[in-house]
Amino acid sequence: MDISEEFAPGALGEIVTLHSRFYAAQWGFGLFFETKVAREIAEFADRVAQKDLVLIAKDKEGVAASLILDLNDPMSGDRGAHLRWFICADRCRGTGIGRKLMNRAVAHAEANSAGRMWLTTFNGLKPARHLYEEFGFSLALEQEGEAWGTRVREQEFRR
């Protein structure tokens, strides 16, 4: 599997597709979520800076996984780097690619944000939560919300 640190043509669309298909099938998320992901990742791509980290894993079928570490998110404040758009395609879950991307992200955060990182997710994504906790994240906030277009227990993890 090849890991790139830049957006190749079509990568944004494939990342949006991975998110929208997974969350629609597993959680019933719809168009609201898909447009949110598309809008926010496009806005990031327009302002990506040198210290940001873009990790896109590709295999023969296309984008297989992604993880973006946004060191310039205006919403971050003192929370550090914002871990965003972390997903693995069904075909590569359990292969270790997610752990490999997280290792690189944590090393990047150690070098660029004193190791401080944060992410938003929601209750019920047990394998993801397990991975986050293995890498030193802990639950900082939890509340009911509709940031994903449907009511879930939104969570913020910090490292």
C-alpha positions as CSV (number, residue, x, y, z in Angstrom):
1,M,0.0,0.0,0.0
2,D,1.3,3.4,-1.0
3,I,1.0,6.4,1.4
4,S,1.0,9.8,-0.1
5,E,1.3,13.2,1.8
6,E,-0.6,15.2,-0.8
7,F,-4.0,15.2,-2.5
8,A,-3.7,13.6,-5.9
9,P,-6.5,14.3,-8.4
10,G,-9.7,12.5,-7.2
11,A,-8.5,11.9,-3.7
12,L,-10.9,14.4,-2.1
13,G,-13.8,12.7,-3.8
14,E,-12.7,9.3,-2.8
15,I,-12.3,10.3,0.9
16,V,-15.8,11.8,0.9
17,T,-17.1,8.6,-0.7
18,L,-15.4,6.4,1.9
19,H,-17.0,8.5,4.7
20,S,-20.5,8.8,3.2
21,R,-20.8,5.1,2.2
22,F,-19.5,3.8,5.6
23,Y,-21.6,6.1,7.8
24,A,-24.7,5.7,5.6
25,A,-24.5,1.9,5.8
26,Q,-23.5,1.7,9.5
27,W,-25.3,4.7,11.0
28,G,-27.9,5.9,8.6
29,F,-26.2,9.2,7.9
30,G,-27.4,10.9,4.8
31,L,-26.8,13.9,2.5
32,F,-26.3,16.3,5.4
33,F,-23.2,14.3,6.5
34,E,-21.9,13.8,3.0
35,T,-22.1,17.5,2.1
36,K,-20.5,18.4,5.5
37,V,-17.5,16.2,4.9
38,A,-17.2,17.4,1.3
39,R,-17.4,21.1,2.3
40,E,-15.0,20.8,5.2
41,I,-12.3,18.8,3.5
42,A,-12.5,21.1,0.5
43,E,-12.1,24.1,2.8
44,F,-9.1,22.4,4.4
45,A,-7.5,21.6,1.0
46,D,-7.8,25.3,0.0
47,R,-5.8,26.3,3.1
48,V,-3.5,23.4,3.7
49,A,-0.2,24.6,5.1
50,Q,3.3,23.3,5.3
51,K,3.0,21.9,8.8
52,D,-0.3,20.2,8.2
53,L,-0.1,16.4,7.6
54,V,-2.1,14.8,4.8
55,L,-1.9,10.9,4.7
56,I,-3.7,9.1,2.0
57,A,-3.2,5.4,1.6
58,K,-3.9,3.9,-1.8
59,D,-4.1,0.4,-3.1
60,K,-5.0,-1.0,-6.6
61,E,-8.6,0.0,-6.0
62,G,-7.9,3.6,-5.1
63,V,-8.0,5.4,-1.8
64,A,-8.0,2.8,1.0
65,A,-7.5,5.1,4.0
66,S,-7.0,8.7,5.0
67,L,-5.9,10.7,8.0
68,I,-5.4,14.5,8.1
69,L,-3.8,16.4,10.9
70,D,-4.9,20.0,10.7
71,L,-2.4,22.2,12.6
72,N,-4.1,25.4,11.5
73,D,-7.8,24.8,12.4
74,P,-9.1,28.0,13.8
75,M,-11.3,26.0,16.1
76,S,-8.4,24.2,17.8
77,G,-7.3,26.9,20.3
78,D,-4.9,25.3,22.8
79,R,-6.1,21.7,22.0
80,G,-3.3,21.3,19.4
81,A,-3.6,19.6,16.1
82,H,-7.0,18.5,14.9
83,L,-7.1,14.9,13.7
84,R,-9.7,14.8,10.9
85,W,-11.0,12.5,8.1
86,F,-9.5,9.3,9.5
87,I,-11.1,6.4,7.8
88,C,-10.2,3.0,6.4
89,A,-12.1,1.3,3.6
90,D,-13.8,-1.9,4.6
91,R,-11.3,-3.9,2.5
92,C,-8.4,-2.8,4.6
93,R,-9.9,-2.8,8.1
94,G,-7.8,-5.0,10.4
95,T,-4.7,-4.8,8.2
96,G,-2.8,-2.3,10.4
97,I,-3.0,0.6,8.0
98,G,-5.0,2.7,10.5
99,R,-2.4,2.1,13.2
100,K,0.4,3.0,10.7
101,L,-1.3,6.3,9.9
102,M,-1.9,7.0,13.6
103,N,1.8,6.4,14.3
104,R,2.8,8.9,11.7
105,A,0.2,11.5,12.9
106,V,1.3,11.2,16.6
107,A,5.0,11.6,15.6
108,H,4.0,14.7,13.5
109,A,2.1,16.1,16.5
110,E,5.0,15.4,18.8
111,A,7.2,17.4,16.5
112,N,4.8,20.3,15.7
113,S,2.2,20.7,18.5
114,A,4.0,19.4,21.6
115,G,2.0,16.1,21.1
116,R,-1.3,17.9,21.6
117,M,-4.1,16.5,19.4
118,W,-7.9,16.4,19.5
119,L,-10.7,14.9,17.4
120,T,-14.5,14.7,17.4
121,T,-16.4,11.5,17.0
122,F,-19.5,9.9,18.5
123,N,-20.3,7.0,20.8
124,G,-20.5,3.6,19.3
125,L,-17.3,3.5,17.1
126,K,-15.6,1.0,19.4
127,P,-12.6,-0.1,17.3
128,A,-11.8,3.6,16.6
129,R,-12.1,4.5,20.2
130,H,-9.8,1.6,21.2
131,L,-7.2,2.8,18.7
132,Y,-7.5,6.4,20.0
133,E,-7.0,5.3,23.6
134,E,-4.0,3.2,22.6
135,F,-2.4,6.4,21.3
136,G,-3.0,8.3,24.5
137,F,-6.3,10.0,23.7
138,S,-8.9,10.3,26.4
139,L,-12.5,11.4,26.4
140,A,-12.8,15.1,27.2
141,L,-16.4,15.9,26.4
142,E,-19.6,14.0,25.6
143,Q,-23.1,15.3,24.9
144,E,-26.1,14.7,22.7
145,G,-25.9,16.6,19.4
146,E,-26.6,16.6,15.7
147,A,-23.3,17.8,14.2
148,W,-23.4,14.8,11.8
149,G,-27.0,15.5,10.7
150,T,-28.5,12.9,13.0
151,R,-28.8,12.7,16.8
152,V,-25.8,10.9,18.4
153,R,-23.7,11.1,21.6
154,E,-21.0,13.4,20.3
155,Q,-17.5,13.0,21.8
156,E,-14.3,14.9,21.8
157,F,-11.1,13.1,22.6
158,R,-7.8,14.9,23.4
159,R,-4.2,13.8,23.7
